Amino acid sequence: MNLKEGMKNMQNSKWPSVWKVHIDDELVIDLPLVEIGNGFYIYSFDMTGETKWNRHAAKALTKKLADYEYDGFVTVQTKSSGLCQELARDMDSYLELRKSRKSFMKDPKHVVYESITTQGKQELWVGKEKYERFQGKKLCFVDDVVSTGGTVDAAMSMAKEIGFEISVIACVLTEGEERTHYKGIPLISLGNIPLPGVIADNE
């Protein structure tokens, strides 16, 4: 599909060009409808560098997490790193799973997964110098958006490899299906957005 065809489909689509999201009572964000390849559309929510978004989202999620038991946080770089930093600001550290192997990693663990926002297979890596302190712990998995669950599955696989438990999942938004649990694990969020997917001319 070329750009002209894509613009025509968007104009004819039932989906609005912008979707409004309420992070809390004070912050409303406009998410643009964007194509991520092969005519597949999502409402783009990119928290990287957005200190205000992360600060408000972390405050709202912290309130919702009050009833859950966990010892710390785990996330995947990079889009959720700022959010996790805000959530863990009163802790010594949090566990960040990286998307490539680094030479300084000791006894690294890794898993392979797929995400709808990135084409092809993705990898997660983390060294023992980072994960050792979290072995045997209950962790809250932090994500910006939970959609198909591919990233959560990867984190769960890493949890088995390392030896920690994901006791609760915290995300800013669910996408497509509204969820309160994922594979038996409680999931808290601040809202839900649709997943337009492939937009056809007759929509």
Backbone torsions as a table, in degrees:
resi	resn	phi	psi	omega
1	MET	NA	129.2	179.0
2	ASN	-89.0	174.7	-175.6
3	LEU	-61.0	-41.3	-178.7
4	LYS	-61.3	-44.6	179.1
5	GLU	-64.7	-39.6	179.9
6	GLY	-63.3	-42.2	178.4
7	MET	-64.6	-38.8	178.8
8	LYS	-62.9	-43.7	179.8
9	ASN	-62.9	-41.2	179.4
10	MET	-63.6	-39.8	-179.5
11	GLN	-66.9	-35.3	-179.0
12	ASN	-86.1	-6.4	-172.3
13	SER	-77.9	154.2	173.5
14	LYS	-76.0	-12.2	-176.3
15	TRP	-84.4	131.2	176.6
16	PRO	-67.9	154.8	-178.4
17	SER	-71.3	-17.5	179.4
18	VAL	-137.8	138.7	176.4
19	TRP	-117.7	125.9	-178.3
20	LYS	-86.5	135.9	179.7
21	VAL	-125.8	130.2	176.5
22	HIS	-96.4	107.6	177.8
23	ILE	-72.6	-42.7	172.9
24	ASP	-154.0	-165.3	-177.8
25	ASP	-68.6	-18.1	-175.0
26	GLU	-104.2	-23.9	-170.8
27	LEU	-119.0	119.3	175.2
28	VAL	-118.7	131.4	-176.3
29	ILE	-118.6	137.5	174.7
30	ASP	-94.9	119.4	179.2
31	LEU	-101.2	122.4	-178.9
32	PRO	-78.2	146.2	173.7
33	LEU	-80.4	120.5	-176.3
34	VAL	-132.9	151.1	175.7
35	GLU	-91.9	133.0	-178.8
36	ILE	-109.6	9.8	177.1
37	GLY	130.0	139.8	176.4
38	ASN	57.9	33.8	177.0
39	GLY	73.0	16.4	-178.6
40	PHE	-97.0	126.2	-174.4
41	TYR	-113.4	145.5	172.8
42	ILE	-137.7	164.4	167.1
43	TYR	-90.4	114.3	-170.5
44	SER	-76.7	125.5	178.9
45	PHE	-128.5	98.9	-174.8
46	ASP	-115.5	106.6	-174.8
47	MET	-87.1	-5.7	-176.9
48	THR	-62.1	128.4	178.1
49	GLY	79.1	-4.2	-176.5
50	GLU	-93.9	82.9	-174.6
51	THR	-62.0	-40.0	-179.4
52	LYS	-65.1	-45.6	178.3
53	TRP	-57.6	-49.4	-177.8
54	ASN	-62.4	-40.1	-178.6
55	ARG	-65.1	-46.9	179.8
56	HIS	-67.1	-42.4	-179.3
57	ALA	-64.9	-41.7	-179.9
58	ALA	-63.7	-41.5	179.4
59	LYS	-62.8	-43.6	-179.6
60	ALA	-68.2	-40.8	179.6
61	LEU	-68.5	-36.3	179.3
62	THR	-58.8	-40.5	178.0
63	LYS	-62.7	-41.8	-178.5
64	LYS	-72.8	-24.6	-179.2
65	LEU	-82.4	-5.9	-173.6
66	ALA	-58.4	-28.4	-176.3
67	ASP	-91.3	3.3	-175.5
68	TYR	-112.1	152.3	-178.0
69	GLU	-101.4	123.4	176.9
70	TYR	-159.9	154.6	-177.0
71	ASP	-100.0	-15.8	-177.0
72	GLY	-178.4	-166.7	-174.4
73	PHE	-126.0	150.4	173.4
74	VAL	-135.6	140.1	179.2
75	THR	-147.5	173.8	177.1
76	VAL	-111.2	131.8	176.5
77	GLN	-67.7	148.2	10.7
78	THR	-121.6	-23.1	-169.1
79	LYS	-63.5	-24.9	-178.9
80	SER	-103.2	3.2	-175.5
81	SER	-63.8	-44.4	179.4
82	GLY	-63.2	-40.0	178.1
83	LEU	-63.6	-45.7	-179.4
84	CYS	-64.8	-38.0	177.0
85	GLN	-59.0	-42.8	178.6
86	GLU	-67.1	-42.0	-179.7
87	LEU	-64.8	-34.9	-174.6
88	ALA	-100.1	17.1	-171.9
89	ARG	-61.8	-23.8	179.1
90	ASP	-96.1	6.1	178.6
91	MET	-107.4	164.5	179.8
92	ASP	-72.2	-32.5	-175.4
93	SER	-165.6	167.3	169.5
94	TYR	-137.4	163.8	-176.7
95	LEU	-96.5	120.2	178.3
96	GLU	-112.9	123.0	178.3
97	LEU	-89.4	126.5	-174.3
98	ARG	-98.0	159.5	-173.5
99	LYS	-95.5	5.0	175.2
100	SER	-151.9	157.2	179.5
101	ARG	-79.4	136.9	177.4
102	LYS	-112.2	146.8	-174.4
103	SER	-62.9	-25.2	-177.3
104	PHE	-83.7	-5.6	-178.8
105	MET	-70.0	132.0	177.6
106	LYS	-100.7	132.4	179.9
107	ASP	43.0	57.3	-174.0
108	PRO	-69.6	149.5	171.8
109	LYS	-109.1	148.8	176.3
110	HIS	-153.5	154.6	177.5
111	VAL	-137.0	161.5	178.7
112	VAL	-116.9	140.4	-178.6
113	TYR	-152.6	176.4	177.2
114	GLU	-126.4	145.2	177.6
115	SER	-130.6	145.0	-177.1
116	ILE	-71.0	-20.8	-177.4
117	THR	-89.1	-5.9	179.7
118	THR	-133.5	128.2	-178.6
119	GLN	-74.8	142.8	176.3
120	GLY	84.8	178.2	179.9
121	LYS	-72.4	142.6	175.7
122	GLN	-118.0	157.1	178.8
123	GLU	-124.8	149.2	171.5
124	LEU	-119.3	138.3	-179.1
125	TRP	-135.3	147.6	171.5
126	VAL	-158.5	140.7	-179.1
127	GLY	-92.3	159.7	-178.0
128	LYS	-62.1	-29.8	179.2
129	GLU	-62.4	-19.8	177.5
130	LYS	-101.3	-42.4	-171.9
131	TYR	-85.5	-19.2	-172.7
132	GLU	-58.2	-40.4	-177.0
133	ARG	-68.2	-14.9	-177.6
134	PHE	-102.3	-0.7	179.7
135	GLN	-65.4	134.8	-178.8
136	GLY	81.2	3.9	-177.1
137	LYS	-97.9	161.5	170.4
138	LYS	-99.0	124.0	-176.1
139	LEU	-121.4	150.0	172.4
140	CYS	-94.1	122.0	177.3
141	PHE	-83.9	127.0	-176.0
142	VAL	-109.3	130.2	177.5
143	ASP	-141.5	157.5	176.6
144	ASP	-77.0	-49.9	-178.6
145	VAL	-135.4	133.2	171.6
146	VAL	-107.8	117.7	-177.8
147	SER	-115.7	-93.4	179.7
148	THR	-77.1	-18.5	179.3
149	GLY	95.2	5.8	-178.0
150	GLY	-60.5	-42.0	-179.7
151	THR	-70.0	-37.6	177.0
152	VAL	-63.2	-43.1	177.8
153	ASP	-58.4	-41.5	179.4
154	ALA	-63.7	-42.2	178.4
155	ALA	-65.0	-37.0	178.1
156	MET	-67.0	-38.0	176.5
157	SER	-64.8	-40.8	178.2
158	MET	-65.6	-35.4	177.8
159	ALA	-59.9	-40.8	177.8
160	LYS	-67.5	-39.9	180.0
161	GLU	-63.6	-41.3	-174.5
162	ILE	-87.0	-40.0	-178.5
163	GLY	104.0	46.5	170.5
164	PHE	-132.5	169.8	-177.8
165	GLU	-115.3	134.9	170.0
166	ILE	-90.4	108.6	-174.6
167	SER	-94.2	-19.2	178.7
168	VAL	-158.2	150.5	178.0
169	ILE	-115.9	130.7	178.6
170	ALA	-122.6	123.7	177.3
171	CYS	-137.2	158.7	177.6
172	VAL	-72.6	-46.1	-176.1
173	LEU	-135.3	145.7	162.7
174	THR	-98.2	151.9	-175.6
175	GLU	-125.1	130.8	-177.4
176	GLY	79.2	-103.2	179.7
177	GLU	-72.4	129.9	173.4
178	GLU	-78.1	131.5	-175.8
179	ARG	-127.4	144.9	168.2
180	THR	-117.8	-10.5	176.2
181	HIS	-145.2	155.3	172.1
182	TYR	-136.6	112.4	-178.5
183	LYS	50.8	44.0	175.7
184	GLY	87.2	-6.4	-179.5
185	ILE	-97.1	131.1	177.7
186	PRO	-57.9	138.8	179.4
187	LEU	-128.1	124.9	176.1
188	ILE	-112.7	146.9	-179.6
189	SER	-149.1	171.8	179.5
190	LEU	-104.5	-6.0	-179.8
191	GLY	172.1	178.2	-179.2
192	ASN	-132.2	141.9	174.6
193	ILE	-124.7	152.2	178.9
194	PRO	-74.4	162.0	174.3
195	LEU	-118.0	94.9	-176.5
196	PRO	-58.9	-41.0	-179.7
197	GLY	72.8	-141.4	-179.9
198	VAL	-77.5	121.5	-179.2
199	ILE	-98.7	119.8	-178.5
200	ALA	-98.1	163.5	-178.3
201	ASP	-59.8	-33.3	-172.5
202	ASN	-91.7	8.1	179.8
203	GLU	-74.8	NA	NA
